[in-house]
Amino acid sequence: MPGWKAINETPLQQSGARSLAVDAADDTAHAADAVMPSLDELKAKYLGAARGDAAPAAIRQEDTAANAADTTLVELESGPLKKTVAVSKSKKKVIWSQG
């Protein structure tokens, strides 16, 4: 990205483990008030019985794992501004940005 300097690069799979470790070390961290039900439970509740065109959970998990392995988080800065972007290794482009 023009005008931005890359500071740090972290694989997406490692970033989740790092944020969990930071949360566990934080004394002010509290347990969640509620837990989000799975997508299958929500579909069953609001759409009725399982739909025939829905992909099985194992296939969706494989797709998610493949996408996570292909994605890298890059921290950027431009003067006082900072942002994090997700970069697809195979497409060699920014998928999303935050900040």
C-alpha positions in Angstrom: 0.0 0.0 0.0 1.5 3.3 -1.0 2.7 5.5 1.9 2.5 2.7 4.4 5.4 0.8 6.0 5.0 -2.9 7.0 6.1 -3.4 10.6 5.1 -6.9 11.5 3.8 -10.0 9.6 1.9 -12.8 11.4 0.3 -15.9 10.0 -3.5 -15.8 10.7 -3.3 -19.2 12.5 -0.8 -17.8 15.0 -2.6 -14.5 15.6 -5.5 -16.3 17.3 -3.3 -18.1 19.7 -1.4 -14.8 20.5 -4.7 -13.0 21.2 -5.9 -15.8 23.5 -2.6 -15.6 25.4 -2.9 -11.9 25.8 -6.5 -12.2 27.1 -5.5 -14.9 29.6 -2.6 -12.8 30.9 -4.9 -9.8 31.4 -6.3 -9.6 35.0 -9.3 -7.6 33.9 -10.5 -10.2 31.4 -13.9 -11.6 32.3 -15.8 -14.6 31.1 -18.3 -14.1 28.3 -21.9 -13.3 29.3 -23.3 -15.5 26.5 -22.0 -18.0 23.9 -23.0 -17.7 20.3 -24.7 -20.8 19.1 -23.3 -22.6 16.0 -24.5 -21.8 12.6 -26.2 -25.2 12.3 -28.2 -24.5 15.5 -29.3 -21.1 14.2 -30.3 -22.5 10.8 -32.3 -25.3 12.5 -34.0 -22.8 14.8 -34.9 -20.2 12.2 -35.0 -22.1 8.9 -36.4 -25.4 10.2 -34.8 -28.8 9.4 -31.3 -29.0 7.9 -31.4 -27.9 4.2 -30.2 -30.3 1.6 -28.0 -27.7 -0.2 -26.0 -26.8 3.0 -22.4 -28.0 3.0 -21.5 -30.5 5.7 -19.6 -29.1 8.7 -16.4 -31.0 7.9 -16.2 -29.5 4.4 -16.7 -26.0 5.8 -14.0 -26.5 8.4 -11.5 -27.7 5.7 -12.3 -24.6 3.7 -11.8 -22.4 6.7 -8.5 -24.0 7.6 -7.2 -23.7 4.0 -8.2 -20.0 3.9 -6.4 -19.4 7.3 -3.3 -21.0 6.0 -3.3 -18.8 2.9 -3.8 -15.5 4.9 -1.2 -13.4 6.6 -1.9 -10.4 8.9 0.4 -7.4 8.3 0.7 -4.5 10.6 1.2 -1.2 8.8 2.1 2.4 9.9 2.2 5.7 8.2 3.4 8.4 10.6 1.1 8.2 13.7 -1.5 6.1 11.9 -1.6 2.3 12.3 -3.6 -0.4 10.6 -3.8 -4.1 10.1 -4.5 -5.8 6.8 -5.0 -9.4 5.8 -3.1 -10.4 2.7 -3.8 -13.5 0.6 -0.6 -15.3 -0.2 -2.0 -17.0 -3.3 -3.7 -13.9 -4.7 -1.0 -11.5 -3.5 -3.5 -8.8 -2.6 -5.2 -7.2 0.5 -8.4 -9.1 1.4 -9.5 -6.7 4.2 -8.1 -4.0 6.4 -8.8 -2.7 9.9 -8.0 0.7 11.4 
